[in-house]
Amino acid sequence: MNMDFYRKLAIPMEVKEMFPVTHSVSETMERKVLELKQILDGRSDRLLLVIGPCSADNEDSVLDYISRLCPVQEKVKEKIMIVPRIYTNKPRTTGDGYKGLLHQPVPTDKPDLFKGIIATRELHMRAVAETGFGCADEMLYPENHKYLDDILVYVAVGARSVEDQQHRLTASGIEVPVGMKNPTSGDYSVMMNAILAAHHEHTFIYRGWEAHSFGNPYTHAILRGFTNKHGQHQPNYHYEDLELLCDFFEKTELPHPAALIDTNHSNSGKDPFMQPRIIREVLQSRSYDPRIKKLVKGFMVESYIESGAQPVGGGVYGKSITDPCLGWTETERMIYEIAEML
């Protein structure tokens, strides 16, 4: 093959033995997963807010950001459940650029995947232990999910992965809620097929094993906008888009129909300052149409300490080195405004 096999990496069981979760962390995870499932299946009418940096590029600033969410969560806990984003893998459209903490624990250094595996696990474990939150990550590489499966409450499958068979089959064997984004083409049927596939049982090869999954009834939709044939951003969070999604779900017999709205990416044209306005519009649609209110359970927001983005090595603490994010001041104000609207 046209590649070098540099070294054999530790398997998930070995990494978990090196960095085991505490009993306290396990209890926190069980409680948070239950709270999240209750929102998605309708037992709770709280709103879900999956929020945080586009990519978790620095342990200190990410934990600083999540710590700032703690007092905010306490104030809005009756209306909103916050799940911090700790996205340690970054999909790159062209293959170039920073690929996330897993690849480069230090963004300016060369890739080191073993150190990256350790860094991602340590960051997620610290976040739970130090803040009491259960956090989310994107499943960019299905075979890597086992390194984190005991310390995540939420898993996202991205727009470029949602058509991939291994992502769908692996999602069917995950015990926590999995969100499936619409593909970059915007085709709802692709996303719906992925959701249906993940609800079913499957037998497939996973990490060298013949594995059998039992289906994930908490797999749901994430609308993130799309790009047209000219490469232009197109939103899909408007009232008519949400009505159409309701129609799609009504044609299925899924036990827990649910959707989140990703307020960045093509929905905002990657303008992070549009996110609060998008949320306000969707909340108005929910208040107008009972079907939409029942289906749309919450939002995904890209937010960090400082607004905007910077190049790798830019030197600004808490500022994204991938997609632009909403800054902390605007984020805090937005969360309180959401609570007032509910």
C-alpha positions as CSV (number, residue, x, y, z in Angstrom):
1,M,0.0,0.0,0.0
2,N,1.1,3.6,-0.6
3,M,1.5,4.4,3.1
4,D,3.7,3.7,6.1
5,F,2.3,1.8,9.1
6,Y,4.0,3.9,11.8
7,R,3.0,2.1,14.9
8,K,0.2,-0.1,16.3
9,L,-2.0,2.0,18.7
10,A,-3.4,0.9,22.0
11,I,-6.9,-0.6,21.8
12,P,-9.8,1.1,23.6
13,M,-9.7,-1.4,26.5
14,E,-6.1,-0.6,27.2
15,V,-6.6,3.1,27.1
16,K,-9.6,2.8,29.5
17,E,-7.4,0.8,31.9
18,M,-4.8,3.5,31.8
19,F,-7.4,6.3,32.3
20,P,-10.4,4.8,34.1
21,V,-13.5,6.8,34.9
22,T,-14.4,7.2,38.6
23,H,-17.6,6.0,40.2
24,S,-18.7,9.6,40.5
25,V,-18.2,10.3,36.8
26,S,-20.1,7.2,35.9
27,E,-23.0,8.2,38.1
28,T,-23.0,11.7,36.5
29,M,-23.0,10.1,33.0
30,E,-26.0,7.9,33.8
31,R,-28.0,10.8,35.2
32,K,-27.2,13.1,32.2
33,V,-28.0,10.4,29.6
34,L,-31.3,9.8,31.3
35,E,-32.1,13.6,31.3
36,L,-31.2,13.8,27.6
37,K,-33.3,10.8,26.7
38,Q,-36.3,12.3,28.6
39,I,-36.1,15.4,26.4
40,L,-35.9,13.5,23.2
41,D,-38.8,11.1,24.0
42,G,-41.1,13.8,25.3
43,R,-41.0,13.0,29.0
44,S,-39.4,16.4,29.7
45,D,-40.3,19.6,27.9
46,R,-37.0,21.2,28.5
47,L,-35.0,22.5,25.6
48,L,-31.7,20.9,24.6
49,L,-28.8,23.2,23.9
50,V,-25.6,21.5,22.5
51,I,-23.1,24.3,22.6
52,G,-19.4,25.0,22.5
53,P,-16.4,25.5,20.3
54,C,-16.3,24.4,16.7
55,S,-13.3,22.3,17.6
56,A,-11.7,21.6,21.0
57,D,-8.3,22.9,20.2
58,N,-6.9,23.7,23.7
59,E,-7.7,21.9,26.9
60,D,-7.3,24.9,29.2
61,S,-9.6,27.3,27.2
62,V,-12.2,24.6,26.5
63,L,-12.5,23.7,30.2
64,D,-12.5,27.5,31.0
65,Y,-15.4,27.9,28.6
66,I,-17.4,24.9,30.0
67,S,-16.8,26.2,33.5
68,R,-18.5,29.5,32.5
69,L,-21.5,27.5,31.5
70,C,-22.0,26.1,35.0
71,P,-23.7,29.1,36.7
72,V,-25.7,29.8,33.5
73,Q,-27.0,26.2,33.5
74,E,-28.0,26.5,37.2
75,K,-30.1,29.6,36.4
76,V,-31.9,28.1,33.4
77,K,-32.0,24.4,34.6
78,E,-35.8,24.3,34.7
79,K,-36.1,25.2,31.0
80,I,-32.9,24.3,29.3
81,M,-30.4,21.3,29.4
82,I,-27.0,22.4,28.3
83,V,-24.7,19.8,26.7
84,P,-21.2,21.2,26.0
85,R,-19.6,20.4,22.7
86,I,-16.1,18.9,23.0
87,Y,-15.5,18.1,19.3
88,T,-12.1,16.5,19.2
89,N,-12.2,15.5,15.4
90,K,-12.5,18.1,12.7
91,P,-13.7,17.0,9.2
92,R,-11.9,18.9,6.5
93,T,-13.6,19.3,3.2
94,T,-10.4,19.3,1.1
95,G,-8.4,17.2,3.6
96,D,-6.2,20.2,4.5
97,G,-6.0,22.1,7.7
98,Y,-6.2,21.4,11.5
99,K,-8.0,18.0,12.0
100,G,-8.6,18.3,15.7
101,L,-7.2,17.3,19.0
102,L,-7.1,13.7,18.1
103,H,-4.6,14.3,15.3
104,Q,-2.7,17.2,16.9
105,P,-2.9,17.6,20.7
106,V,-0.8,20.7,20.1
107,P,-2.1,22.4,16.9
108,T,1.2,23.8,15.9
109,D,3.0,20.4,16.3
110,K,3.0,17.5,13.9
111,P,0.3,14.8,14.2
112,D,0.6,12.3,17.1
113,L,-2.4,10.0,17.2
114,F,-1.5,8.1,20.4
115,K,-1.1,11.4,22.3
116,G,-4.3,12.6,20.6
117,I,-6.2,9.6,21.9
118,I,-5.0,10.2,25.4
119,A,-5.7,14.0,25.1
120,T,-9.3,13.5,24.0
121,R,-10.1,11.0,26.7
122,E,-8.4,13.2,29.4
123,L,-10.3,16.3,28.3
124,H,-13.7,14.6,28.3
125,M,-13.0,13.0,31.7
126,R,-11.9,16.3,33.2
127,A,-14.9,18.1,31.8
128,V,-17.3,15.7,33.5
129,A,-15.4,15.5,36.8
130,E,-14.8,19.3,37.1
131,T,-18.1,20.7,35.8
132,G,-20.7,18.0,36.2
133,F,-21.7,18.3,32.6
134,G,-22.2,15.4,30.2
135,C,-20.6,16.4,26.9
136,A,-20.9,15.7,23.2
137,D,-18.5,14.8,20.5
138,E,-18.7,14.1,16.8
139,M,-18.2,10.6,15.5
140,L,-15.9,11.3,12.6
141,Y,-14.2,7.9,12.8
142,P,-16.6,5.1,13.9
143,E,-13.8,2.8,14.9
144,N,-12.6,5.4,17.5
145,H,-15.9,5.7,19.3
146,K,-14.9,3.0,21.9
147,Y,-12.2,5.2,23.2
148,L,-14.9,7.6,24.5
149,D,-18.1,5.6,24.7
150,D,-18.2,5.6,28.5
151,I,-17.8,9.4,28.9
152,L,-20.2,10.9,26.2
153,V,-23.9,11.7,26.6
154,Y,-24.4,12.7,23.0
155,V,-22.9,11.8,19.6
156,A,-23.2,13.7,16.3
157,V,-22.8,12.3,12.8
158,G,-21.8,15.0,10.4
159,A,-23.1,16.0,7.0
160,R,-20.3,14.3,5.1
161,S,-20.6,11.1,7.2
162,V,-24.3,10.6,7.3
163,E,-24.4,8.5,4.0
164,D,-21.6,6.2,5.2
165,Q,-22.7,2.7,6.0
166,Q,-20.2,2.2,8.9
167,H,-21.4,5.4,10.6
168,R,-25.0,4.2,10.4
169,L,-24.3,0.7,11.6
170,T,-22.1,1.9,14.5
171,A,-24.8,4.5,15.5
172,S,-27.2,1.5,15.8
173,G,-25.0,0.1,18.5
174,I,-24.4,3.3,20.6
175,E,-26.4,3.5,23.8
176,V,-26.6,7.3,24.0
177,P,-28.6,9.6,21.6
178,V,-27.1,10.1,18.2
179,G,-27.9,13.1,15.9
180,M,-27.7,12.6,12.2
181,K,-27.2,15.8,10.1
182,N,-28.7,16.4,6.7
183,P,-26.1,15.9,4.0
184,T,-24.4,18.9,2.3
185,S,-26.8,18.4,-0.6
186,G,-29.7,19.1,1.8
187,D,-31.6,15.9,0.8
188,Y,-33.9,15.0,3.8
189,S,-34.4,11.5,2.5
190,V,-30.6,10.7,3.0
191,M,-30.8,11.8,6.6
192,M,-34.0,10.0,7.2
193,N,-32.6,6.8,5.8
194,A,-29.6,7.1,8.1
195,I,-31.9,7.6,11.1
196,L,-34.0,4.5,10.1
197,A,-30.9,2.4,9.6
198,A,-29.6,3.3,13.0
199,H,-32.9,2.3,14.6
200,H,-32.5,-1.3,13.3
201,E,-30.4,-4.2,14.5
202,H,-27.4,-5.1,12.4
203,T,-24.6,-7.6,12.2
204,F,-21.3,-6.1,10.8
205,I,-17.5,-6.0,11.2
206,Y,-16.4,-3.5,13.9
207,R,-12.8,-3.2,15.0
208,G,-12.0,-6.7,13.7
209,W,-15.0,-8.3,15.4
210,E,-18.2,-9.7,14.1
211,A,-20.6,-7.5,16.0
212,H,-24.3,-7.4,16.5
213,S,-26.1,-4.1,17.3
214,F,-29.6,-3.8,18.9
215,G,-30.7,-0.5,17.3
216,N,-30.7,3.0,18.8
217,P,-34.2,4.4,19.3
218,Y,-32.8,7.9,20.2
219,T,-31.3,8.5,16.8
220,H,-32.7,11.8,15.5
221,A,-32.3,14.6,12.9
222,I,-30.1,17.7,12.8
223,L,-30.8,20.4,10.2
224,R,-27.6,22.3,9.4
225,G,-28.5,23.9,6.1
226,F,-26.9,22.9,2.7
227,T,-25.1,24.1,-0.3
228,N,-26.7,24.4,-3.8
229,K,-25.1,23.5,-7.1
230,H,-23.3,26.8,-7.2
231,G,-21.7,26.2,-3.7
232,Q,-23.9,28.8,-2.1
233,H,-25.2,28.4,1.5
234,Q,-28.9,27.7,1.8
235,P,-30.8,27.5,5.2
236,N,-33.3,24.9,6.2
237,Y,-34.5,26.2,9.5
238,H,-37.5,28.3,8.2
239,Y,-41.1,27.4,9.1
240,E,-41.7,25.6,5.7
241,D,-38.5,23.5,6.2
242,L,-39.6,22.4,9.6
243,E,-43.1,21.6,8.4
244,L,-41.5,19.4,5.7
245,L,-39.4,17.6,8.3
246,C,-42.6,16.9,10.3
247,D,-44.1,15.4,7.2
248,F,-41.1,13.1,6.7
249,F,-41.2,11.9,10.3
250,E,-45.0,11.3,10.2
251,K,-44.3,8.7,7.4
252,T,-42.2,6.7,9.7
253,E,-43.1,4.7,12.8
254,L,-40.1,5.8,14.9
255,P,-40.7,5.7,18.7
256,H,-39.2,9.1,19.5
257,P,-39.3,11.5,16.5
258,A,-36.9,14.4,17.3
259,A,-34.8,17.1,15.6
260,L,-32.3,19.7,16.5
261,I,-31.4,22.8,14.6
262,D,-27.8,23.5,13.9
263,T,-27.7,27.3,13.9
264,N,-24.3,27.7,12.3
265,H,-22.8,26.1,9.1
266,S,-25.0,26.6,6.1
267,N,-27.9,27.8,8.2
268,S,-26.0,30.9,9.2
269,G,-23.7,31.1,6.2
270,K,-20.9,30.5,8.8
271,D,-21.7,33.9,10.4
272,P,-21.9,33.0,14.1
273,F,-23.6,36.3,15.0
274,M,-26.7,35.1,13.1
275,Q,-27.2,32.2,15.5
276,P,-29.3,34.1,18.2
277,R,-31.6,35.4,15.4
278,I,-32.1,31.9,14.0
279,I,-33.0,30.5,17.4
280,R,-35.6,33.2,17.9
281,E,-37.2,32.4,14.5
282,V,-37.3,28.7,15.3
283,L,-38.8,29.3,18.7
284,Q,-41.5,31.4,17.1
285,S,-42.2,28.5,14.7
286,R,-42.5,26.2,17.6
287,S,-44.9,28.5,19.4
288,Y,-47.1,28.7,16.2
289,D,-47.2,25.0,15.2
290,P,-47.7,22.2,17.7
291,R,-46.2,19.6,15.4
292,I,-43.0,21.7,15.2
293,K,-42.9,22.2,18.9
294,K,-43.2,18.5,19.5
295,L,-40.5,17.6,17.0
296,V,-37.9,20.3,17.4
297,K,-36.2,19.6,20.8
298,G,-33.4,22.1,20.7
299,F,-30.3,23.6,19.0
300,M,-26.7,23.3,18.2
301,V,-24.6,26.4,18.6
302,E,-20.9,27.1,17.9
303,S,-19.6,29.3,20.7
304,Y,-16.3,30.0,22.4
305,I,-14.7,32.6,24.7
306,E,-13.8,35.1,22.0
307,S,-15.9,35.8,18.9
308,G,-14.7,34.9,15.4
309,A,-11.8,32.8,14.3
310,Q,-8.0,33.0,13.9
311,P,-5.3,31.0,12.1
312,V,-3.5,28.1,13.8
313,G,-0.9,29.7,16.1
314,G,-2.9,33.0,16.2
315,G,-2.3,33.3,19.9
316,V,-5.7,34.6,21.0
317,Y,-6.9,32.6,24.1
318,G,-10.3,31.0,23.6
319,K,-10.7,32.0,19.9
320,S,-11.5,29.3,17.3
321,I,-8.9,28.1,14.9
322,T,-11.5,26.5,12.7
323,D,-15.0,28.0,12.0
324,P,-15.9,31.3,13.6
325,C,-17.8,31.1,16.9
326,L,-20.0,33.3,18.9
327,G,-18.2,35.0,21.8
328,W,-19.0,34.4,25.5
329,T,-20.7,37.7,26.2
330,E,-23.1,37.2,23.3
331,T,-23.5,33.5,24.2
332,E,-24.5,34.2,27.9
333,R,-27.0,36.8,26.8
334,M,-28.5,34.5,24.2
335,I,-29.0,31.6,26.6
336,Y,-30.9,33.9,29.0
337,E,-33.0,35.2,26.1
338,I,-33.9,31.7,25.1
339,A,-35.0,30.9,28.6
340,E,-37.2,34.0,28.7
341,M,-38.9,32.9,25.4
342,L,-39.8,29.4,26.7
